[in-house]
């Protein structure tokens, strides 16, 4: 990966730091990167998207017990905030959709799980299907990933992977299999 510059607040001024992969202490110096990297989960050396999605599970579990309209409002806010922070993090790192940016995985997973009743089976199926769609990126997810830039592009492929997963889970639920 190319070296990139990171804008960090240094008590009285903004400072540019050159880095290839931010450290946890650098994430703590940048609220945007800290959130985009899923509270640090995106720093996992292997499969940061999967690790980031795992960190999203307890947040989903708590949110799943809220009224559905509240869940949807929080999800909408996460999409709006995520579009901003993913775009800013990408710009700061100088890399479009850096593998450590996992806020989009969080949102995609929360979309996937929006209408299911929390259970071990729904969690296993939802998590697995979402990760499969996010990793393999079948069309049109792959098209979005390659052709839409910025924060919205980073978010949209995971939003679509979440919607496809949610649709499959809804079908399973309608047949009484979930």
PyMOL CGO cylinders between C-alpha atoms (Angstrom):
from pymol import cmd
from pymol.cgo import CYLINDER

trace = [
    CYLINDER, 0.00, 0.00, 0.00, 1.22, 3.50, -0.77, 0.3, 1, 1, 1, 1, 1, 1,
    CYLINDER, 1.22, 3.50, -0.77, 2.17, 5.86, 2.00, 0.3, 1, 1, 1, 1, 1, 1,
    CYLINDER, 2.17, 5.86, 2.00, -0.57, 8.36, 2.75, 0.3, 1, 1, 1, 1, 1, 1,
    CYLINDER, -0.57, 8.36, 2.75, -0.92, 11.52, 4.80, 0.3, 1, 1, 1, 1, 1, 1,
    CYLINDER, -0.92, 11.52, 4.80, -3.06, 11.71, 7.90, 0.3, 1, 1, 1, 1, 1, 1,
    CYLINDER, -3.06, 11.71, 7.90, -4.38, 14.99, 9.27, 0.3, 1, 1, 1, 1, 1, 1,
    CYLINDER, -4.38, 14.99, 9.27, -4.09, 14.82, 13.07, 0.3, 1, 1, 1, 1, 1, 1,
    CYLINDER, -4.09, 14.82, 13.07, -4.90, 17.41, 15.73, 0.3, 1, 1, 1, 1, 1, 1,
    CYLINDER, -4.90, 17.41, 15.73, -1.82, 18.16, 17.86, 0.3, 1, 1, 1, 1, 1, 1,
    CYLINDER, -1.82, 18.16, 17.86, -3.14, 20.12, 20.88, 0.3, 1, 1, 1, 1, 1, 1,
    CYLINDER, -3.14, 20.12, 20.88, -2.89, 23.52, 19.16, 0.3, 1, 1, 1, 1, 1, 1,
    CYLINDER, -2.89, 23.52, 19.16, -2.66, 22.82, 15.43, 0.3, 1, 1, 1, 1, 1, 1,
    CYLINDER, -2.66, 22.82, 15.43, -3.42, 20.35, 12.66, 0.3, 1, 1, 1, 1, 1, 1,
    CYLINDER, -3.42, 20.35, 12.66, -0.44, 18.28, 11.59, 0.3, 1, 1, 1, 1, 1, 1,
    CYLINDER, -0.44, 18.28, 11.59, 0.09, 16.02, 8.57, 0.3, 1, 1, 1, 1, 1, 1,
    CYLINDER, 0.09, 16.02, 8.57, 1.53, 12.58, 9.34, 0.3, 1, 1, 1, 1, 1, 1,
    CYLINDER, 1.53, 12.58, 9.34, 2.74, 10.19, 6.63, 0.3, 1, 1, 1, 1, 1, 1,
    CYLINDER, 2.74, 10.19, 6.63, 1.63, 6.60, 7.15, 0.3, 1, 1, 1, 1, 1, 1,
    CYLINDER, 1.63, 6.60, 7.15, 0.78, 3.46, 5.24, 0.3, 1, 1, 1, 1, 1, 1,
    CYLINDER, 0.78, 3.46, 5.24, -1.51, 1.97, 7.85, 0.3, 1, 1, 1, 1, 1, 1,
    CYLINDER, -1.51, 1.97, 7.85, -2.60, 4.01, 10.86, 0.3, 1, 1, 1, 1, 1, 1,
    CYLINDER, -2.60, 4.01, 10.86, -1.77, 2.77, 14.35, 0.3, 1, 1, 1, 1, 1, 1,
    CYLINDER, -1.77, 2.77, 14.35, -4.34, 2.60, 17.13, 0.3, 1, 1, 1, 1, 1, 1,
    CYLINDER, -4.34, 2.60, 17.13, -2.83, 5.73, 18.72, 0.3, 1, 1, 1, 1, 1, 1,
    CYLINDER, -2.83, 5.73, 18.72, -3.21, 7.54, 15.38, 0.3, 1, 1, 1, 1, 1, 1,
    CYLINDER, -3.21, 7.54, 15.38, -6.87, 6.46, 15.28, 0.3, 1, 1, 1, 1, 1, 1,
    CYLINDER, -6.87, 6.46, 15.28, -7.32, 7.94, 18.74, 0.3, 1, 1, 1, 1, 1, 1,
    CYLINDER, -7.32, 7.94, 18.74, -5.94, 11.24, 17.40, 0.3, 1, 1, 1, 1, 1, 1,
    CYLINDER, -5.94, 11.24, 17.40, -8.56, 11.35, 14.64, 0.3, 1, 1, 1, 1, 1, 1,
    CYLINDER, -8.56, 11.35, 14.64, -12.22, 10.84, 15.58, 0.3, 1, 1, 1, 1, 1, 1,
    CYLINDER, -12.22, 10.84, 15.58, -13.08, 10.33, 11.90, 0.3, 1, 1, 1, 1, 1, 1,
    CYLINDER, -13.08, 10.33, 11.90, -10.55, 7.51, 11.50, 0.3, 1, 1, 1, 1, 1, 1,
    CYLINDER, -10.55, 7.51, 11.50, -11.47, 6.01, 14.88, 0.3, 1, 1, 1, 1, 1, 1,
    CYLINDER, -11.47, 6.01, 14.88, -15.11, 5.70, 13.80, 0.3, 1, 1, 1, 1, 1, 1,
    CYLINDER, -15.11, 5.70, 13.80, -14.32, 4.69, 10.20, 0.3, 1, 1, 1, 1, 1, 1,
    CYLINDER, -14.32, 4.69, 10.20, -12.01, 1.96, 11.49, 0.3, 1, 1, 1, 1, 1, 1,
    CYLINDER, -12.01, 1.96, 11.49, -14.81, 0.60, 13.69, 0.3, 1, 1, 1, 1, 1, 1,
    CYLINDER, -14.81, 0.60, 13.69, -13.32, 1.70, 17.03, 0.3, 1, 1, 1, 1, 1, 1,
    CYLINDER, -13.32, 1.70, 17.03, -10.05, 0.09, 15.95, 0.3, 1, 1, 1, 1, 1, 1,
    CYLINDER, -10.05, 0.09, 15.95, -11.45, -3.23, 14.70, 0.3, 1, 1, 1, 1, 1, 1,
    CYLINDER, -11.45, -3.23, 14.70, -10.41, -2.34, 11.15, 0.3, 1, 1, 1, 1, 1, 1,
    CYLINDER, -10.41, -2.34, 11.15, -6.77, -2.59, 12.23, 0.3, 1, 1, 1, 1, 1, 1,
    CYLINDER, -6.77, -2.59, 12.23, -7.04, -6.39, 12.37, 0.3, 1, 1, 1, 1, 1, 1,
    CYLINDER, -7.04, -6.39, 12.37, -4.11, -7.78, 10.37, 0.3, 1, 1, 1, 1, 1, 1,
    CYLINDER, -4.11, -7.78, 10.37, -6.28, -10.41, 8.67, 0.3, 1, 1, 1, 1, 1, 1,
    CYLINDER, -6.28, -10.41, 8.67, -9.87, -10.06, 7.43, 0.3, 1, 1, 1, 1, 1, 1,
    CYLINDER, -9.87, -10.06, 7.43, -10.54, -6.58, 8.87, 0.3, 1, 1, 1, 1, 1, 1,
    CYLINDER, -10.54, -6.58, 8.87, -14.01, -6.51, 7.27, 0.3, 1, 1, 1, 1, 1, 1,
    CYLINDER, -14.01, -6.51, 7.27, -14.98, -9.73, 9.02, 0.3, 1, 1, 1, 1, 1, 1,
    CYLINDER, -14.98, -9.73, 9.02, -13.48, -8.59, 12.33, 0.3, 1, 1, 1, 1, 1, 1,
    CYLINDER, -13.48, -8.59, 12.33, -15.25, -5.25, 11.95, 0.3, 1, 1, 1, 1, 1, 1,
    CYLINDER, -15.25, -5.25, 11.95, -18.55, -7.00, 11.29, 0.3, 1, 1, 1, 1, 1, 1,
    CYLINDER, -18.55, -7.00, 11.29, -18.03, -9.12, 14.42, 0.3, 1, 1, 1, 1, 1, 1,
    CYLINDER, -18.03, -9.12, 14.42, -17.65, -5.91, 16.43, 0.3, 1, 1, 1, 1, 1, 1,
    CYLINDER, -17.65, -5.91, 16.43, -20.96, -4.70, 14.95, 0.3, 1, 1, 1, 1, 1, 1,
    CYLINDER, -20.96, -4.70, 14.95, -22.81, -7.76, 16.32, 0.3, 1, 1, 1, 1, 1, 1,
    CYLINDER, -22.81, -7.76, 16.32, -23.23, -6.62, 19.96, 0.3, 1, 1, 1, 1, 1, 1,
    CYLINDER, -23.23, -6.62, 19.96, -24.28, -3.15, 18.78, 0.3, 1, 1, 1, 1, 1, 1,
    CYLINDER, -24.28, -3.15, 18.78, -26.90, -4.79, 16.53, 0.3, 1, 1, 1, 1, 1, 1,
    CYLINDER, -26.90, -4.79, 16.53, -28.08, -7.03, 19.36, 0.3, 1, 1, 1, 1, 1, 1,
    CYLINDER, -28.08, -7.03, 19.36, -28.72, -4.07, 21.66, 0.3, 1, 1, 1, 1, 1, 1,
    CYLINDER, -28.72, -4.07, 21.66, -30.34, -2.02, 18.86, 0.3, 1, 1, 1, 1, 1, 1,
    CYLINDER, -30.34, -2.02, 18.86, -32.52, -4.97, 17.80, 0.3, 1, 1, 1, 1, 1, 1,
    CYLINDER, -32.52, -4.97, 17.80, -34.45, -4.65, 21.06, 0.3, 1, 1, 1, 1, 1, 1,
    CYLINDER, -34.45, -4.65, 21.06, -35.43, -1.05, 20.31, 0.3, 1, 1, 1, 1, 1, 1,
    CYLINDER, -35.43, -1.05, 20.31, -38.73, -0.22, 18.61, 0.3, 1, 1, 1, 1, 1, 1,
    CYLINDER, -38.73, -0.22, 18.61, -38.37, -0.89, 14.86, 0.3, 1, 1, 1, 1, 1, 1,
    CYLINDER, -38.37, -0.89, 14.86, -38.85, 2.78, 13.92, 0.3, 1, 1, 1, 1, 1, 1,
    CYLINDER, -38.85, 2.78, 13.92, -36.08, 3.76, 16.35, 0.3, 1, 1, 1, 1, 1, 1,
    CYLINDER, -36.08, 3.76, 16.35, -33.83, 1.09, 14.81, 0.3, 1, 1, 1, 1, 1, 1,
    CYLINDER, -33.83, 1.09, 14.81, -34.52, 2.50, 11.33, 0.3, 1, 1, 1, 1, 1, 1,
    CYLINDER, -34.52, 2.50, 11.33, -33.81, 6.07, 12.48, 0.3, 1, 1, 1, 1, 1, 1,
    CYLINDER, -33.81, 6.07, 12.48, -30.49, 4.97, 13.99, 0.3, 1, 1, 1, 1, 1, 1,
    CYLINDER, -30.49, 4.97, 13.99, -29.71, 3.07, 10.80, 0.3, 1, 1, 1, 1, 1, 1,
    CYLINDER, -29.71, 3.07, 10.80, -30.45, 6.15, 8.69, 0.3, 1, 1, 1, 1, 1, 1,
    CYLINDER, -30.45, 6.15, 8.69, -28.18, 8.24, 10.93, 0.3, 1, 1, 1, 1, 1, 1,
    CYLINDER, -28.18, 8.24, 10.93, -25.44, 5.59, 10.61, 0.3, 1, 1, 1, 1, 1, 1,
    CYLINDER, -25.44, 5.59, 10.61, -25.71, 5.78, 6.80, 0.3, 1, 1, 1, 1, 1, 1,
    CYLINDER, -25.71, 5.78, 6.80, -25.49, 9.59, 6.77, 0.3, 1, 1, 1, 1, 1, 1,
    CYLINDER, -25.49, 9.59, 6.77, -22.64, 9.73, 9.30, 0.3, 1, 1, 1, 1, 1, 1,
    CYLINDER, -22.64, 9.73, 9.30, -20.92, 6.80, 7.59, 0.3, 1, 1, 1, 1, 1, 1,
    CYLINDER, -20.92, 6.80, 7.59, -20.99, 8.44, 4.18, 0.3, 1, 1, 1, 1, 1, 1,
    CYLINDER, -20.99, 8.44, 4.18, -19.20, 11.43, 5.67, 0.3, 1, 1, 1, 1, 1, 1,
    CYLINDER, -19.20, 11.43, 5.67, -16.65, 9.60, 7.82, 0.3, 1, 1, 1, 1, 1, 1,
    CYLINDER, -16.65, 9.60, 7.82, -15.82, 6.98, 5.18, 0.3, 1, 1, 1, 1, 1, 1,
    CYLINDER, -15.82, 6.98, 5.18, -15.26, 9.69, 2.59, 0.3, 1, 1, 1, 1, 1, 1,
    CYLINDER, -15.26, 9.69, 2.59, -13.11, 11.74, 4.97, 0.3, 1, 1, 1, 1, 1, 1,
    CYLINDER, -13.11, 11.74, 4.97, -11.12, 8.71, 6.13, 0.3, 1, 1, 1, 1, 1, 1,
    CYLINDER, -11.12, 8.71, 6.13, -10.52, 7.67, 2.54, 0.3, 1, 1, 1, 1, 1, 1,
    CYLINDER, -10.52, 7.67, 2.54, -9.31, 11.16, 1.67, 0.3, 1, 1, 1, 1, 1, 1,
    CYLINDER, -9.31, 11.16, 1.67, -7.07, 11.34, 4.75, 0.3, 1, 1, 1, 1, 1, 1,
    CYLINDER, -7.07, 11.34, 4.75, -5.51, 7.97, 3.94, 0.3, 1, 1, 1, 1, 1, 1,
    CYLINDER, -5.51, 7.97, 3.94, -5.25, 8.69, 0.24, 0.3, 1, 1, 1, 1, 1, 1,
    CYLINDER, -5.25, 8.69, 0.24, -6.76, 5.29, -0.56, 0.3, 1, 1, 1, 1, 1, 1,
    CYLINDER, -6.76, 5.29, -0.56, -10.28, 4.68, -1.85, 0.3, 1, 1, 1, 1, 1, 1,
    CYLINDER, -10.28, 4.68, -1.85, -12.02, 2.19, 0.44, 0.3, 1, 1, 1, 1, 1, 1,
    CYLINDER, -12.02, 2.19, 0.44, -9.01, 1.25, 2.57, 0.3, 1, 1, 1, 1, 1, 1,
    CYLINDER, -9.01, 1.25, 2.57, -9.56, -2.29, 3.90, 0.3, 1, 1, 1, 1, 1, 1,
    CYLINDER, -9.56, -2.29, 3.90, -9.46, -0.97, 7.47, 0.3, 1, 1, 1, 1, 1, 1,
    CYLINDER, -9.46, -0.97, 7.47, -12.50, 1.26, 6.94, 0.3, 1, 1, 1, 1, 1, 1,
    CYLINDER, -12.50, 1.26, 6.94, -15.22, -0.96, 8.38, 0.3, 1, 1, 1, 1, 1, 1,
    CYLINDER, -15.22, -0.96, 8.38, -18.00, 1.48, 9.29, 0.3, 1, 1, 1, 1, 1, 1,
    CYLINDER, -18.00, 1.48, 9.29, -19.61, 0.45, 5.98, 0.3, 1, 1, 1, 1, 1, 1,
    CYLINDER, -19.61, 0.45, 5.98, -19.54, -3.20, 7.08, 0.3, 1, 1, 1, 1, 1, 1,
    CYLINDER, -19.54, -3.20, 7.08, -21.25, -2.20, 10.31, 0.3, 1, 1, 1, 1, 1, 1,
    CYLINDER, -21.25, -2.20, 10.31, -24.05, -0.45, 8.44, 0.3, 1, 1, 1, 1, 1, 1,
    CYLINDER, -24.05, -0.45, 8.44, -24.41, -3.23, 5.85, 0.3, 1, 1, 1, 1, 1, 1,
    CYLINDER, -24.41, -3.23, 5.85, -24.70, -5.83, 8.60, 0.3, 1, 1, 1, 1, 1, 1,
    CYLINDER, -24.70, -5.83, 8.60, -27.24, -3.73, 10.52, 0.3, 1, 1, 1, 1, 1, 1,
    CYLINDER, -27.24, -3.73, 10.52, -29.31, -3.44, 7.33, 0.3, 1, 1, 1, 1, 1, 1,
    CYLINDER, -29.31, -3.44, 7.33, -29.08, -7.20, 6.79, 0.3, 1, 1, 1, 1, 1, 1,
    CYLINDER, -29.08, -7.20, 6.79, -30.34, -7.85, 10.30, 0.3, 1, 1, 1, 1, 1, 1,
    CYLINDER, -30.34, -7.85, 10.30, -32.96, -5.09, 10.51, 0.3, 1, 1, 1, 1, 1, 1,
    CYLINDER, -32.96, -5.09, 10.51, -36.07, -7.26, 10.22, 0.3, 1, 1, 1, 1, 1, 1,
    CYLINDER, -36.07, -7.26, 10.22, -35.01, -10.51, 11.86, 0.3, 1, 1, 1, 1, 1, 1,
    CYLINDER, -35.01, -10.51, 11.86, -35.72, -11.66, 15.37, 0.3, 1, 1, 1, 1, 1, 1,
    CYLINDER, -35.72, -11.66, 15.37, -32.45, -12.05, 17.25, 0.3, 1, 1, 1, 1, 1, 1,
    CYLINDER, -32.45, -12.05, 17.25, -31.45, -15.69, 17.54, 0.3, 1, 1, 1, 1, 1, 1,
    CYLINDER, -31.45, -15.69, 17.54, -28.30, -17.72, 17.07, 0.3, 1, 1, 1, 1, 1, 1,
    CYLINDER, -28.30, -17.72, 17.07, -29.64, -19.01, 13.74, 0.3, 1, 1, 1, 1, 1, 1,
    CYLINDER, -29.64, -19.01, 13.74, -30.54, -15.55, 12.39, 0.3, 1, 1, 1, 1, 1, 1,
    CYLINDER, -30.54, -15.55, 12.39, -27.17, -14.21, 13.53, 0.3, 1, 1, 1, 1, 1, 1,
    CYLINDER, -27.17, -14.21, 13.53, -25.23, -17.06, 11.92, 0.3, 1, 1, 1, 1, 1, 1,
    CYLINDER, -25.23, -17.06, 11.92, -27.16, -16.85, 8.64, 0.3, 1, 1, 1, 1, 1, 1,
    CYLINDER, -27.16, -16.85, 8.64, -27.21, -13.06, 8.50, 0.3, 1, 1, 1, 1, 1, 1,
    CYLINDER, -27.21, -13.06, 8.50, -23.53, -12.71, 9.34, 0.3, 1, 1, 1, 1, 1, 1,
    CYLINDER, -23.53, -12.71, 9.34, -22.47, -15.43, 6.88, 0.3, 1, 1, 1, 1, 1, 1,
    CYLINDER, -22.47, -15.43, 6.88, -24.63, -14.26, 3.98, 0.3, 1, 1, 1, 1, 1, 1,
    CYLINDER, -24.63, -14.26, 3.98, -23.63, -10.64, 4.45, 0.3, 1, 1, 1, 1, 1, 1,
    CYLINDER, -23.63, -10.64, 4.45, -19.92, -11.50, 4.52, 0.3, 1, 1, 1, 1, 1, 1,
    CYLINDER, -19.92, -11.50, 4.52, -20.30, -13.70, 1.41, 0.3, 1, 1, 1, 1, 1, 1,
    CYLINDER, -20.30, -13.70, 1.41, -22.00, -10.91, -0.54, 0.3, 1, 1, 1, 1, 1, 1,
    CYLINDER, -22.00, -10.91, -0.54, -19.54, -8.31, 0.72, 0.3, 1, 1, 1, 1, 1, 1,
    CYLINDER, -19.54, -8.31, 0.72, -16.47, -10.40, -0.11, 0.3, 1, 1, 1, 1, 1, 1,
    CYLINDER, -16.47, -10.40, -0.11, -17.58, -11.91, -3.44, 0.3, 1, 1, 1, 1, 1, 1,
    CYLINDER, -17.58, -11.91, -3.44, -19.39, -8.76, -4.60, 0.3, 1, 1, 1, 1, 1, 1,
    CYLINDER, -19.39, -8.76, -4.60, -21.69, -10.27, -7.23, 0.3, 1, 1, 1, 1, 1, 1,
    CYLINDER, -21.69, -10.27, -7.23, -23.16, -7.86, -9.79, 0.3, 1, 1, 1, 1, 1, 1,
    CYLINDER, -23.16, -7.86, -9.79, -24.42, -5.13, -9.20, 0.3, 1, 1, 1, 1, 1, 1,
    CYLINDER, -24.42, -5.13, -9.20, -22.47, -4.87, -5.93, 0.3, 1, 1, 1, 1, 1, 1,
    CYLINDER, -22.47, -4.87, -5.93, -19.20, -5.18, -7.85, 0.3, 1, 1, 1, 1, 1, 1,
    CYLINDER, -19.20, -5.18, -7.85, -20.25, -2.46, -10.30, 0.3, 1, 1, 1, 1, 1, 1,
    CYLINDER, -20.25, -2.46, -10.30, -21.02, -0.05, -7.45, 0.3, 1, 1, 1, 1, 1, 1,
    CYLINDER, -21.02, -0.05, -7.45, -17.72, -0.91, -5.75, 0.3, 1, 1, 1, 1, 1, 1,
    CYLINDER, -17.72, -0.91, -5.75, -15.73, -0.14, -8.92, 0.3, 1, 1, 1, 1, 1, 1,
    CYLINDER, -15.73, -0.14, -8.92, -17.65, 2.84, -10.31, 0.3, 1, 1, 1, 1, 1, 1,
    CYLINDER, -17.65, 2.84, -10.31, -18.88, 5.04, -7.46, 0.3, 1, 1, 1, 1, 1, 1,
    CYLINDER, -18.88, 5.04, -7.46, -16.27, 7.07, -5.62, 0.3, 1, 1, 1, 1, 1, 1,
    CYLINDER, -16.27, 7.07, -5.62, -16.14, 8.82, -2.28, 0.3, 1, 1, 1, 1, 1, 1,
    CYLINDER, -16.14, 8.82, -2.28, -17.98, 8.08, 0.92, 0.3, 1, 1, 1, 1, 1, 1,
    CYLINDER, -17.98, 8.08, 0.92, -21.18, 7.15, -0.89, 0.3, 1, 1, 1, 1, 1, 1,
    CYLINDER, -21.18, 7.15, -0.89, -19.31, 4.61, -3.01, 0.3, 1, 1, 1, 1, 1, 1,
    CYLINDER, -19.31, 4.61, -3.01, -17.67, 3.08, 0.05, 0.3, 1, 1, 1, 1, 1, 1,
    CYLINDER, -17.67, 3.08, 0.05, -21.05, 2.78, 1.75, 0.3, 1, 1, 1, 1, 1, 1,
    CYLINDER, -21.05, 2.78, 1.75, -23.26, 1.72, -1.19, 0.3, 1, 1, 1, 1, 1, 1,
    CYLINDER, -23.26, 1.72, -1.19, -21.72, -1.67, -1.96, 0.3, 1, 1, 1, 1, 1, 1,
    CYLINDER, -21.72, -1.67, -1.96, -22.18, -2.72, 1.67, 0.3, 1, 1, 1, 1, 1, 1,
    CYLINDER, -22.18, -2.72, 1.67, -25.67, -1.24, 1.81, 0.3, 1, 1, 1, 1, 1, 1,
    CYLINDER, -25.67, -1.24, 1.81, -26.59, -3.32, -1.23, 0.3, 1, 1, 1, 1, 1, 1,
    CYLINDER, -26.59, -3.32, -1.23, -24.96, -6.46, 0.24, 0.3, 1, 1, 1, 1, 1, 1,
    CYLINDER, -24.96, -6.46, 0.24, -27.03, -5.82, 3.38, 0.3, 1, 1, 1, 1, 1, 1,
    CYLINDER, -27.03, -5.82, 3.38, -30.24, -5.37, 1.39, 0.3, 1, 1, 1, 1, 1, 1,
    CYLINDER, -30.24, -5.37, 1.39, -29.68, -8.61, -0.57, 0.3, 1, 1, 1, 1, 1, 1,
    CYLINDER, -29.68, -8.61, -0.57, -28.98, -10.44, 2.69, 0.3, 1, 1, 1, 1, 1, 1,
    CYLINDER, -28.98, -10.44, 2.69, -32.09, -8.90, 4.31, 0.3, 1, 1, 1, 1, 1, 1,
    CYLINDER, -32.09, -8.90, 4.31, -34.21, -10.05, 1.34, 0.3, 1, 1, 1, 1, 1, 1,
    CYLINDER, -34.21, -10.05, 1.34, -32.91, -13.61, 1.62, 0.3, 1, 1, 1, 1, 1, 1,
    CYLINDER, -32.91, -13.61, 1.62, -33.50, -13.65, 5.37, 0.3, 1, 1, 1, 1, 1, 1,
    CYLINDER, -33.50, -13.65, 5.37, -37.05, -12.34, 4.81, 0.3, 1, 1, 1, 1, 1, 1,
    CYLINDER, -37.05, -12.34, 4.81, -37.70, -15.17, 2.34, 0.3, 1, 1, 1, 1, 1, 1,
    CYLINDER, -37.70, -15.17, 2.34, -36.43, -17.73, 4.84, 0.3, 1, 1, 1, 1, 1, 1,
    CYLINDER, -36.43, -17.73, 4.84, -38.57, -16.11, 7.54, 0.3, 1, 1, 1, 1, 1, 1,
    CYLINDER, -38.57, -16.11, 7.54, -41.69, -16.19, 5.31, 0.3, 1, 1, 1, 1, 1, 1,
    CYLINDER, -41.69, -16.19, 5.31, -41.26, -19.95, 4.84, 0.3, 1, 1, 1, 1, 1, 1,
    CYLINDER, -41.26, -19.95, 4.84, -40.87, -20.45, 8.59, 0.3, 1, 1, 1, 1, 1, 1,
    CYLINDER, -40.87, -20.45, 8.59, -37.23, -21.42, 8.27, 0.3, 1, 1, 1, 1, 1, 1,
    CYLINDER, -37.23, -21.42, 8.27, -35.98, -18.57, 10.40, 0.3, 1, 1, 1, 1, 1, 1,
]
cmd.load_cgo(trace, "trace")
